[in-house]
Amino acid sequence: MNKDITEFPNLKQIEQILWNKLQEIFSKALKSLLEDMDQQIAEERDKKRFRQLDRRKLQIASLFDEIEVKRNYCRDRKTGEYVHLLDRYLKFEGTGQPVDGGSGHRISHSRPCLSKSGPYVGNASRLSGYQP
């Protein structure tokens, strides 16, 4: 009889599985978005003022996970500064120092928790003892 019983993850395990998958998807999407933005900035920059030198890595602690982004590194011919133009658009320094009131490159972390209210809470308690 035991071989006919299907085991399902409990609600906490389902939430953890979904959270891990969401972290993976979000991290890939954020990395892609930032690198695409950086590419567009590089293509549309004032090429007479900003000389593109190379691409450098940045570790960002995002809401879901740490991601590594490669961004363009330029020299500002007008001021002599070496800059990452993406940092200026996002209002942060790669070192984590805020620029113009920006919040730095760390995004505050939060964790999901099971809802204490809502339409599925009653269903979850009814299903917790469910066995097909």
VENMOCOR-V140758 format. One record per backbone hydrogen bond with DSSP energy under -1.0 kcal/mol. CO is the residue of the C=O (numbers start at 0). NH is the residue of the N-H. If there is no record, write none. Layout:
BEGIN
CO_NH ; CO_NH
END
This chain:
BEGIN
0_3 ; 1_4 ; 9_13 ; 10_14 ; 11_15 ; 12_16 ; 13_17 ; 14_18 ; 15_19 ; 16_20 ; 17_21 ; 18_22 ; 19_23 ; 20_24 ; 21_25 ; 22_26 ; 23_27 ; 24_28 ; 25_29 ; 26_30 ; 27_31 ; 28_32 ; 29_33 ; 30_34 ; 31_35 ; 32_36 ; 33_37 ; 34_38 ; 35_39 ; 36_40 ; 37_41 ; 38_42 ; 39_43 ; 44_46 ; 45_49 ; 48_76 ; 50_74 ; 53_72 ; 55_70 ; 57_68 ; 59_61 ; 59_66 ; 60_106 ; 64_61 ; 66_59 ; 68_57 ; 70_55 ; 72_52 ; 72_53 ; 73_82 ; 74_50 ; 75_79 ; 80_75 ; 82_73 ; 83_87 ; 84_88 ; 85_89 ; 86_91 ; 92_95 ; 96_92 ; 98_101 ; 119_123 ; 120_124 ; 121_125 ; 122_126 ; 123_127 ; 126_129
END
